Amino acid sequence: MNQQYPSMLLEKAVGEFAKLPGVGRKTAMRLVLHLLRQDTAVVEAFGNAMITLKHEVKYCKVCHNISDTETCRICSNPARDASTICVVESIRDVMAVEATQQYRGLYHVLGGVISPMDGIGPSDLQIESLVERVKGGEVKEVILALSSTMEGDTTNFYISRKLHGMDVKLSVIARGISIGDELEYTDEVTLGRSIINRTLFTGTA
């Protein structure tokens, strides 16, 4: 049964919220009605925060993590181990690994994984910039921390081919994460152990 809205403005607002991932129309309705009950200043602050984020946020020129400046806080932190790079799919994965407090190196955000079914090839990802970072000579280890999926494994293998012959150790996080799981949905303890117990990448991990 189609939802009947008392206002076209309400229907439009619900429709916009329902475009967000994981948000159905019922949840969208609850969110919109919640905002509608708030003071105008609260709603304006919410909207302004989103607009400011969209207009002013930057992506780190080194690792492609989200940042307020040209170089993110992690890459510009001299206390981080610049000899180690953890390769992840998304910004959310950086946050997940950071939450474990078990890793003190740098990151490289690919922006996804190779997925022919979705029309995503190597050139659509930040793989070449990773290769250039390794060529710089300071990196001694690259940790592959992609999802345990066919696409993740394909991307791991492709990266291993691109780094073949370079003087760098290539490792992969331990398989404490179930097949098909994504890093952001893995609990901190399990993810932390997977990083600590990482193994040498052989092309079949």
GROMACS elastic network, one bead per residue, 0.5 to 0.9 nm:
[ bonds ]
;  ai    aj funct       b0    kb
    4     7     6  0.89322   500
    4    11     6  0.86882   500
    5     8     6  0.68063   500
    5    10     6  0.69606   500
    5    11     6  0.59841   500
    6     9     6  0.88902   500
    6    10     6  0.75510   500
    6    11     6  0.81968   500
    7    10     6  0.51692   500
    7    11     6  0.63518   500
    7    12     6  0.87083   500
    8    12     6  0.61113   500
    8    13     6  0.85991   500
    9    12     6  0.51662   500
    9    13     6  0.62474   500
    9    14     6  0.86483   500
   10    13     6  0.51464   500
   10    14     6  0.61363   500
   10    15     6  0.85123   500
   10    29     6  0.84294   500
   10    32     6  0.76791   500
   10    33     6  0.85414   500
   11    14     6  0.51490   500
   11    15     6  0.60933   500
   11    16     6  0.87376   500
   11    29     6  0.86034   500
   12    15     6  0.50094   500
   12    16     6  0.63451   500
   12    17     6  0.88505   500
   13    16     6  0.52064   500
   13    17     6  0.64256   500
   13    18     6  0.86420   500
   13    28     6  0.83360   500
   13    29     6  0.84200   500
   13    32     6  0.67737   500
   14    17     6  0.52280   500
   14    18     6  0.60668   500
   14    19     6  0.88346   500
   14    25     6  0.66314   500
   14    26     6  0.86366   500
   14    27     6  0.88342   500
   14    28     6  0.52751   500
   14    29     6  0.54926   500
   14    30     6  0.88053   500
   14    31     6  0.82201   500
   14    32     6  0.63120   500
   15    18     6  0.50822   500
   15    19     6  0.66328   500
   15    25     6  0.71966   500
   15    28     6  0.75443   500
   15    29     6  0.87624   500
   16    19     6  0.54218   500
   16    20     6  0.75831   500
   16    28     6  0.82286   500
   17    20     6  0.56977   500
   17    23     6  0.71055   500
   17    24     6  0.83196   500
   17    25     6  0.78410   500
   17    27     6  0.85552   500
   17    28     6  0.52383   500
   17    29     6  0.81634   500
   17    31     6  0.79329   500
   17    32     6  0.77608   500
   18    21     6  0.77618   500
   18    22     6  0.82506   500
   18    23     6  0.52655   500
   18    24     6  0.53139   500
   18    25     6  0.53169   500
   18    26     6  0.84782   500
   18    27     6  0.77635   500
   18    28     6  0.53555   500
   18    29     6  0.84528   500
   19    22     6  0.86131   500
   19    23     6  0.70894   500
   19    24     6  0.81012   500
   19    25     6  0.88947   500
   19    28     6  0.89022   500
   20    23     6  0.55765   500
   20    24     6  0.82895   500
   20    28     6  0.88421   500
   21    24     6  0.84038   500
   23    26     6  0.80361   500
   23    27     6  0.58775   500
   23    28     6  0.61861   500
   24    27     6  0.53790   500
   24    28     6  0.60265   500
   24    29     6  0.85860   500
   25    29     6  0.59963   500
   25    30     6  0.86630   500
   26    29     6  0.50769   500
   26    30     6  0.64539   500
   26    31     6  0.88005   500
   27    30     6  0.51181   500
   27    31     6  0.62780   500
   27    32     6  0.86528   500
   28    31     6  0.51339   500
   28    32     6  0.61317   500
   28    33     6  0.85618   500
   29    32     6  0.51877   500
   29    33     6  0.60758   500
   29    34     6  0.84345   500
   30    33     6  0.52434   500
   30    34     6  0.60239   500
   30    35     6  0.86714   500
   31    34     6  0.50605   500
   31    35     6  0.62858   500
   31    36     6  0.85805   500
   32    35     6  0.51722   500
   32    36     6  0.60975   500
   32    37     6  0.87685   500
   33    37     6  0.63653   500
   33    38     6  0.89309   500
   34    37     6  0.53261   500
   34    38     6  0.67492   500
   35    38     6  0.51782   500
   35    39     6  0.82138   500
   35    40     6  0.89022   500
   35    42     6  0.81106   500
   35    43     6  0.62731   500
   36    39     6  0.79611   500
   36    40     6  0.84451   500
   36    43     6  0.79069   500
   37    40     6  0.89245   500
   38    41     6  0.81200   500
   38    42     6  0.62322   500
   38    43     6  0.66651   500
   39    42     6  0.53400   500
   39    43     6  0.66498   500
   39    44     6  0.87716   500
   40    43     6  0.52296   500
   40    44     6  0.60753   500
   40    45     6  0.85306   500
   41    44     6  0.50733   500
   41    45     6  0.60344   500
   41    46     6  0.86067   500
   42    45     6  0.51252   500
   42    46     6  0.63016   500
   42    47     6  0.87568   500
   43    46     6  0.50685   500
   43    47     6  0.62398   500
   43    48     6  0.85304   500
   44    47     6  0.50790   500
   44    48     6  0.59022   500
   44    49     6  0.83966   500
   45    48     6  0.50978   500
   45    49     6  0.60085   500
   45    50     6  0.87244   500
   46    49     6  0.52643   500
   46    50     6  0.65849   500
   46    51     6  0.88786   500
   47    50     6  0.53155   500
   47    51     6  0.62906   500
   47    52     6  0.86169   500
   48    51     6  0.50238   500
   48    52     6  0.58958   500
   48    53     6  0.83335   500
   49    52     6  0.52185   500
   49    53     6  0.60505   500
   49    54     6  0.86359   500
   50    53     6  0.50894   500
   50    54     6  0.62117   500
   50    55     6  0.86901   500
   51    54     6  0.51793   500
   51    55     6  0.61937   500
   51    56     6  0.84604   500
   52    55     6  0.51944   500
   52    56     6  0.57290   500
   52    57     6  0.76837   500
   53    56     6  0.54774   500
   53    57     6  0.52841   500
   54    57     6  0.60656   500
   55    58     6  0.87835   500
   56    68     6  0.74751   500
   57    66     6  0.70688   500
   57    67     6  0.62080   500
   57    68     6  0.55480   500
   57    69     6  0.79197   500
   58    61     6  0.87139   500
   58    64     6  0.87865   500
   58    65     6  0.84827   500
   58    66     6  0.59473   500
   58    67     6  0.50846   500
   58    68     6  0.56894   500
   58    69     6  0.62631   500
   58    70     6  0.65699   500
   58    71     6  0.87100   500
   58    72     6  0.88098   500
   59    62     6  0.85958   500
   59    63     6  0.80847   500
   59    64     6  0.50269   500
   59    65     6  0.55021   500
   59    67     6  0.54515   500
   59    68     6  0.79638   500
   59    69     6  0.78851   500
   59    70     6  0.68742   500
   59    71     6  0.77586   500
   59    72     6  0.77387   500
   60    63     6  0.56185   500
   60    65     6  0.52468   500
   60    66     6  0.61027   500
   60    67     6  0.58631   500
   60    68     6  0.85466   500
   60    69     6  0.72335   500
   60    70     6  0.53704   500
   60    72     6  0.52350   500
   60    75     6  0.82497   500
   61    64     6  0.58499   500
   61    65     6  0.83277   500
   61    70     6  0.59938   500
   61    71     6  0.58759   500
   61    72     6  0.81533   500
   62    65     6  0.81967   500
   62    70     6  0.85750   500
   62    71     6  0.66132   500
   62    72     6  0.81030   500
   62    75     6  0.72188   500
   62   107     6  0.89714   500
   62   108     6  0.78469   500
   62   129     6  0.81831   500
   62   130     6  0.89618   500
   62   133     6  0.82553   500
   63    66     6  0.89291   500
   63    71     6  0.83207   500
   63    72     6  0.80717   500
   63    75     6  0.74294   500
   63   106     6  0.79775   500
   63   107     6  0.59402   500
   63   109     6  0.59061   500
   63   110     6  0.85572   500
   63   126     6  0.88516   500
   63   129     6  0.84030   500
   63   130     6  0.81199   500
   64    67     6  0.85105   500
   64    71     6  0.88211   500
   64    72     6  0.84559   500
   64    91     6  0.83701   500
   64   107     6  0.86133   500
   64   108     6  0.65874   500
   64   109     6  0.55037   500
   64   110     6  0.76877   500
   64   111     6  0.82085   500
   64   126     6  0.80663   500
   65    71     6  0.87847   500
   65    72     6  0.68218   500
   65    74     6  0.89827   500
   65    90     6  0.80609   500
   65    91     6  0.58093   500
   65    94     6  0.77927   500
   65   107     6  0.79353   500
   65   108     6  0.73989   500
   65   109     6  0.60837   500
   66    69     6  0.88620   500
   66    72     6  0.70204   500
   66    91     6  0.67412   500
   67    70     6  0.70500   500
   67    71     6  0.69392   500
   67    73     6  0.74072   500
   68    71     6  0.81422   500
   68    72     6  0.71022   500
   68    73     6  0.86969   500
   69    72     6  0.61845   500
   69    73     6  0.83384   500
   71    74     6  0.82602   500
   71    75     6  0.64339   500
   71    76     6  0.63486   500
   72    75     6  0.54954   500
   72    76     6  0.62032   500
   72    77     6  0.85758   500
   73    76     6  0.52168   500
   73    77     6  0.59677   500
   74    77     6  0.52411   500
   74    78     6  0.85782   500
   74    79     6  0.89727   500
   74    80     6  0.70835   500
   74   105     6  0.85505   500
   74   106     6  0.66969   500
   74   107     6  0.81578   500
   75    78     6  0.79335   500
   75    80     6  0.75585   500
   75    82     6  0.80714   500
   75   105     6  0.89623   500
   75   106     6  0.63089   500
   75   107     6  0.79510   500
   76    79     6  0.88705   500
   76    80     6  0.84012   500
   77    80     6  0.57505   500
   78    81     6  0.78296   500
   78    82     6  0.82699   500
   79    82     6  0.87495   500
   79   104     6  0.81275   500
   79   105     6  0.89416   500
   80    83     6  0.89032   500
   80   104     6  0.53909   500
   80   105     6  0.52422   500
   80   106     6  0.66585   500
   81    84     6  0.60493   500
   81    85     6  0.85075   500
   81   104     6  0.59116   500
   81   106     6  0.65584   500
   82    85     6  0.72453   500
   82   104     6  0.88828   500
   82   105     6  0.59075   500
   82   106     6  0.59580   500
   82   138     6  0.70946   500
   82   139     6  0.66449   500
   82   140     6  0.87437   500
   83   105     6  0.71379   500
   83   106     6  0.79675   500
   83   137     6  0.89114   500
   83   138     6  0.56213   500
   83   140     6  0.50613   500
   83   141     6  0.64463   500
   83   142     6  0.86136   500
   84   104     6  0.84500   500
   84   105     6  0.51033   500
   84   106     6  0.60656   500
   84   107     6  0.80895   500
   84   138     6  0.86927   500
   84   139     6  0.57488   500
   84   140     6  0.60382   500
   84   142     6  0.58990   500
   84   143     6  0.74441   500
   85   105     6  0.60058   500
   85   108     6  0.65182   500
   85   134     6  0.89941   500
   85   139     6  0.71157   500
   85   140     6  0.84061   500
   85   141     6  0.64041   500
   85   143     6  0.60719   500
   85   144     6  0.85959   500
   86    94     6  0.87746   500
   86   103     6  0.87979   500
   86   105     6  0.71605   500
   86   106     6  0.62189   500
   86   108     6  0.61226   500
   86   109     6  0.85416   500
   86   141     6  0.84893   500
   86   142     6  0.59293   500
   86   144     6  0.61271   500
   86   145     6  0.64863   500
   87   106     6  0.88438   500
   87   107     6  0.58281   500
   87   109     6  0.61190   500
   87   110     6  0.71249   500
   87   130     6  0.85946   500
   87   142     6  0.70374   500
   87   143     6  0.59457   500
   87   144     6  0.50674   500
   87   145     6  0.55996   500
   87   146     6  0.70915   500
   88    91     6  0.79212   500
   88    93     6  0.61204   500
   88    94     6  0.69091   500
   88   107     6  0.72910   500
   88   108     6  0.62389   500
   88   109     6  0.51518   500
   88   110     6  0.62081   500
   88   111     6  0.80679   500
   88   112     6  0.81803   500
   88   143     6  0.88298   500
   88   144     6  0.69687   500
   88   145     6  0.53281   500
   88   146     6  0.53970   500
   88   147     6  0.84130   500
   88   183     6  0.88002   500
   89    92     6  0.83150   500
   89    93     6  0.66389   500
   89    94     6  0.85671   500
   89   108     6  0.83868   500
   89   109     6  0.55811   500
   89   110     6  0.50460   500
   89   111     6  0.52813   500
   89   113     6  0.63803   500
   89   145     6  0.79838   500
   89   146     6  0.60630   500
   89   147     6  0.78819   500
   89   152     6  0.86851   500
   90    93     6  0.52689   500
   90    94     6  0.68560   500
   90   108     6  0.90000   500
   90   109     6  0.56025   500
   90   110     6  0.66279   500
   90   111     6  0.52956   500
   90   112     6  0.63172   500
   91    94     6  0.51503   500
   91    95     6  0.65938   500
   91    96     6  0.87979   500
   91   109     6  0.66249   500
   91   111     6  0.79231   500
   92    95     6  0.51197   500
   92    96     6  0.62477   500
   92    97     6  0.88007   500
   92   183     6  0.83516   500
   92   184     6  0.62177   500
   93    97     6  0.61657   500
   93    98     6  0.84372   500
   93   109     6  0.85147   500
   93   145     6  0.86911   500
   93   146     6  0.87405   500
   93   182     6  0.84237   500
   93   183     6  0.58516   500
   93   184     6  0.54946   500
   94    97     6  0.52954   500
   94    98     6  0.60694   500
   94    99     6  0.85695   500
   94   107     6  0.72601   500
   94   108     6  0.87274   500
   94   109     6  0.78322   500
   94   184     6  0.87085   500
   95    98     6  0.50795   500
   95    99     6  0.61280   500
   95   100     6  0.89849   500
   95   184     6  0.79356   500
   96    99     6  0.52043   500
   96   100     6  0.69299   500
   96   183     6  0.67139   500
   96   184     6  0.54059   500
   96   185     6  0.83271   500
   96   186     6  0.81152   500
   96   187     6  0.85699   500
   96   188     6  0.72450   500
   96   191     6  0.81748   500
   97   100     6  0.54323   500
   97   101     6  0.73148   500
   97   102     6  0.77207   500
   97   103     6  0.71593   500
   97   183     6  0.79657   500
   97   184     6  0.83364   500
   97   188     6  0.76559   500
   97   191     6  0.70979   500
   97   192     6  0.72534   500
   97   195     6  0.85760   500
   98   101     6  0.55205   500
   98   102     6  0.74854   500
   98   103     6  0.68471   500
   98   104     6  0.83686   500
   99   102     6  0.82171   500
   99   188     6  0.65443   500
   99   192     6  0.87126   500
  100   103     6  0.74067   500
  100   187     6  0.86940   500
  100   189     6  0.66762   500
  100   190     6  0.88478   500
  100   191     6  0.69515   500
  100   192     6  0.52060   500
  100   193     6  0.88723   500
  101   104     6  0.76971   500
  101   188     6  0.87275   500
  101   192     6  0.75110   500
  102   192     6  0.56642   500
  102   193     6  0.81919   500
  102   195     6  0.74435   500
  102   196     6  0.72318   500
  103   106     6  0.85632   500
  103   192     6  0.79565   500
  103   195     6  0.75441   500
  103   196     6  0.82014   500
  108   126     6  0.81698   500
  108   127     6  0.89808   500
  108   129     6  0.88661   500
  108   130     6  0.68622   500
  109   112     6  0.80791   500
  109   125     6  0.88425   500
  109   126     6  0.70377   500
  109   127     6  0.89965   500
  109   130     6  0.89408   500
  110   113     6  0.71851   500
  110   124     6  0.89605   500
  110   125     6  0.53235   500
  110   127     6  0.64057   500
  110   130     6  0.84428   500
  111   124     6  0.82716   500
  111   125     6  0.57677   500
  111   126     6  0.66101   500
  112   115     6  0.86471   500
  112   120     6  0.82853   500
  112   124     6  0.85026   500
  112   125     6  0.65140   500
  112   126     6  0.86530   500
  112   152     6  0.89062   500
  113   120     6  0.73516   500
  113   121     6  0.80378   500
  113   122     6  0.80671   500
  113   124     6  0.89797   500
  113   125     6  0.72349   500
  113   146     6  0.80506   500
  113   147     6  0.88354   500
  113   151     6  0.60374   500
  113   152     6  0.59500   500
  113   153     6  0.89975   500
  113   154     6  0.81283   500
  113   155     6  0.58947   500
  113   156     6  0.89303   500
  114   118     6  0.85952   500
  114   119     6  0.84178   500
  114   120     6  0.54397   500
  114   121     6  0.51663   500
  114   122     6  0.60307   500
  114   124     6  0.83193   500
  114   125     6  0.78080   500
  114   151     6  0.57247   500
  114   152     6  0.72690   500
  114   154     6  0.67141   500
  114   155     6  0.54895   500
  114   158     6  0.87789   500
  115   118     6  0.53956   500
  115   119     6  0.62517   500
  115   121     6  0.64333   500
  115   122     6  0.89325   500
  115   150     6  0.88196   500
  115   151     6  0.56865   500
  115   152     6  0.87056   500
  115   154     6  0.84041   500
  115   155     6  0.85922   500
  116   120     6  0.55069   500
  116   121     6  0.63952   500
  116   151     6  0.87227   500
  117   120     6  0.75605   500
  118   121     6  0.88304   500
  120   123     6  0.80426   500
  120   124     6  0.60352   500
  120   125     6  0.79547   500
  121   124     6  0.54699   500
  121   125     6  0.71956   500
  122   125     6  0.54520   500
  122   126     6  0.79576   500
  122   127     6  0.68024   500
  122   128     6  0.86372   500
  122   155     6  0.80957   500
  122   158     6  0.81802   500
  123   126     6  0.75437   500
  123   127     6  0.74868   500
  123   128     6  0.80166   500
  124   127     6  0.85105   500
  125   128     6  0.80611   500
  126   129     6  0.57148   500
  126   130     6  0.66662   500
  127   130     6  0.50850   500
  127   131     6  0.64357   500
  127   132     6  0.88133   500
  127   159     6  0.72337   500
  127   162     6  0.86392   500
  128   131     6  0.50068   500
  128   132     6  0.62890   500
  128   133     6  0.87140   500
  128   162     6  0.85779   500
  129   133     6  0.62630   500
  129   134     6  0.87573   500
  130   133     6  0.51040   500
  130   134     6  0.63975   500
  130   135     6  0.86576   500
  130   159     6  0.89202   500
  131   134     6  0.51881   500
  131   135     6  0.61703   500
  131   136     6  0.87957   500
  131   159     6  0.84290   500
  131   162     6  0.70658   500
  131   163     6  0.66677   500
  132   136     6  0.64317   500
  133   136     6  0.52574   500
  133   137     6  0.77048   500
  133   138     6  0.81655   500
  133   139     6  0.73907   500
  134   137     6  0.58757   500
  134   138     6  0.70890   500
  134   139     6  0.54981   500
  134   140     6  0.80370   500
  134   141     6  0.88973   500
  134   142     6  0.84387   500
  134   163     6  0.80041   500
  134   166     6  0.79389   500
  134   167     6  0.86186   500
  134   168     6  0.75623   500
  135   138     6  0.81310   500
  135   139     6  0.81095   500
  135   163     6  0.89649   500
  135   166     6  0.76082   500
  135   167     6  0.88290   500
  136   139     6  0.73418   500
  137   140     6  0.76814   500
  137   167     6  0.80117   500
  137   168     6  0.86338   500
  139   142     6  0.74522   500
  139   167     6  0.87200   500
  139   168     6  0.67889   500
  139   169     6  0.88904   500
  140   167     6  0.72132   500
  140   169     6  0.60167   500
  140   170     6  0.87170   500
  141   167     6  0.89909   500
  141   168     6  0.53705   500
  141   170     6  0.58422   500
  141   171     6  0.73290   500
  142   168     6  0.70586   500
  142   169     6  0.61984   500
  142   170     6  0.50140   500
  142   171     6  0.62555   500
  142   172     6  0.83671   500
  143   169     6  0.83406   500
  143   170     6  0.61105   500
  143   172     6  0.54183   500
  143   173     6  0.69565   500
  143   195     6  0.83637   500
  143   198     6  0.79352   500
  143   201     6  0.88235   500
  144   156     6  0.66283   500
  144   159     6  0.88931   500
  144   170     6  0.74704   500
  144   171     6  0.60879   500
  144   173     6  0.64634   500
  144   201     6  0.83323   500
  145   148     6  0.87886   500
  145   152     6  0.88194   500
  145   156     6  0.87562   500
  145   171     6  0.88694   500
  145   172     6  0.62174   500
  145   173     6  0.56827   500
  145   183     6  0.80311   500
  145   195     6  0.80791   500
  146   149     6  0.82624   500
  146   152     6  0.54082   500
  146   153     6  0.76891   500
  146   155     6  0.81683   500
  146   156     6  0.74979   500
  146   172     6  0.84744   500
  146   173     6  0.83657   500
  146   182     6  0.78032   500
  146   183     6  0.74613   500
  147   150     6  0.86207   500
  147   151     6  0.80329   500
  147   152     6  0.52287   500
  147   153     6  0.78257   500
  147   177     6  0.83762   500
  147   179     6  0.79915   500
  147   180     6  0.67664   500
  147   181     6  0.61774   500
  147   183     6  0.62321   500
  148   151     6  0.81645   500
  148   152     6  0.59114   500
  148   153     6  0.67610   500
  148   175     6  0.78755   500
  148   177     6  0.70787   500
  148   178     6  0.68791   500
  148   180     6  0.51740   500
  148   181     6  0.60389   500
  148   182     6  0.70724   500
  148   183     6  0.87876   500
  149   153     6  0.61171   500
  149   154     6  0.84683   500
  149   179     6  0.60328   500
  149   181     6  0.74081   500
  149   182     6  0.84357   500
  150   153     6  0.51400   500
  150   154     6  0.60802   500
  150   155     6  0.86058   500
  150   179     6  0.89268   500
  150   180     6  0.81583   500
  151   154     6  0.50330   500
  151   155     6  0.61901   500
  151   156     6  0.85938   500
  152   155     6  0.51357   500
  152   156     6  0.61722   500
  152   157     6  0.87046   500
  153   157     6  0.62194   500
  153   158     6  0.86128   500
  153   203     6  0.86960   500
  153   204     6  0.83530   500
  153   205     6  0.76880   500
  154   157     6  0.52005   500
  154   158     6  0.62289   500
  154   159     6  0.87009   500
  155   158     6  0.50271   500
  155   159     6  0.61427   500
  155   160     6  0.85136   500
  156   159     6  0.52583   500
  156   160     6  0.61825   500
  156   161     6  0.87840   500
  156   172     6  0.84943   500
  156   201     6  0.87513   500
  156   203     6  0.77908   500
  156   205     6  0.88589   500
  157   160     6  0.50194   500
  157   161     6  0.63531   500
  157   162     6  0.87767   500
  157   202     6  0.89829   500
  157   203     6  0.58030   500
  157   204     6  0.81578   500
  158   161     6  0.51861   500
  158   162     6  0.63851   500
  158   163     6  0.88063   500
  159   163     6  0.62021   500
  159   164     6  0.84627   500
  160   163     6  0.51832   500
  160   164     6  0.59274   500
  160   170     6  0.74063   500
  160   201     6  0.81704   500
  160   202     6  0.88088   500
  160   203     6  0.73558   500
  161   164     6  0.50425   500
  161   165     6  0.87184   500
  162   165     6  0.86421   500
  162   166     6  0.89514   500
  163   166     6  0.56682   500
  163   167     6  0.86522   500
  163   168     6  0.79119   500
  163   170     6  0.84777   500
  164   167     6  0.86297   500
  164   168     6  0.88424   500
  165   168     6  0.84111   500
  166   169     6  0.86606   500
  169   200     6  0.76074   500
  169   201     6  0.85560   500
  170   199     6  0.86587   500
  170   200     6  0.61007   500
  170   201     6  0.56235   500
  170   202     6  0.85151   500
  171   198     6  0.63261   500
  171   199     6  0.53467   500
  171   202     6  0.83000   500
  172   175     6  0.86860   500
  172   194     6  0.88045   500
  172   195     6  0.80777   500
  172   198     6  0.54282   500
  172   199     6  0.55338   500
  172   200     6  0.62841   500
  172   201     6  0.54867   500
  172   202     6  0.89963   500
  172   205     6  0.73649   500
  173   176     6  0.82570   500
  173   177     6  0.88825   500
  173   191     6  0.85097   500
  173   193     6  0.86726   500
  173   194     6  0.50929   500
  173   195     6  0.50499   500
  173   196     6  0.77820   500
  173   197     6  0.68100   500
  173   199     6  0.64411   500
  173   200     6  0.88798   500
  173   201     6  0.89631   500
  174   177     6  0.75404   500
  174   191     6  0.87961   500
  174   193     6  0.77198   500
  174   195     6  0.66085   500
  174   196     6  0.80871   500
  174   197     6  0.56283   500
  174   199     6  0.63351   500
  174   205     6  0.89064   500
  175   178     6  0.69111   500
  175   179     6  0.82022   500
  175   194     6  0.66256   500
  175   198     6  0.84563   500
  175   205     6  0.85370   500
  176   190     6  0.63860   500
  176   191     6  0.74304   500
  176   193     6  0.76299   500
  176   194     6  0.57280   500
  177   180     6  0.83410   500
  177   181     6  0.63620   500
  177   182     6  0.81210   500
  177   183     6  0.79689   500
  177   186     6  0.70640   500
  177   190     6  0.71983   500
  177   191     6  0.72919   500
  177   194     6  0.74931   500
  178   181     6  0.54895   500
  178   182     6  0.87210   500
  179   182     6  0.87833   500
  181   184     6  0.86365   500
  181   185     6  0.70634   500
  181   186     6  0.72513   500
  182   185     6  0.56644   500
  182   186     6  0.67184   500
  183   186     6  0.52079   500
  183   187     6  0.83878   500
  183   191     6  0.73210   500
  184   187     6  0.80422   500
  186   189     6  0.84538   500
  186   190     6  0.67526   500
  186   191     6  0.62079   500
  187   190     6  0.55687   500
  187   191     6  0.62092   500
  187   192     6  0.85323   500
  188   191     6  0.51469   500
  188   192     6  0.58434   500
  188   193     6  0.85032   500
  189   192     6  0.50920   500
  189   193     6  0.61919   500
  189   194     6  0.85804   500
  190   193     6  0.52295   500
  190   194     6  0.61700   500
  190   195     6  0.87994   500
  191   195     6  0.63770   500
  191   196     6  0.87520   500
  192   195     6  0.52713   500
  192   196     6  0.63095   500
  192   197     6  0.85927   500
  193   196     6  0.50229   500
  193   197     6  0.58620   500
  193   198     6  0.82838   500
  194   197     6  0.52129   500
  194   198     6  0.59217   500
  195   198     6  0.51778   500
  195   199     6  0.89259   500
  198   201     6  0.88720   500
  199   202     6  0.88903   500
  199   205     6  0.87170   500
  200   205     6  0.86367   500
  201   204     6  0.74515   500
  201   205     6  0.62063   500
  202   205     6  0.62581   500
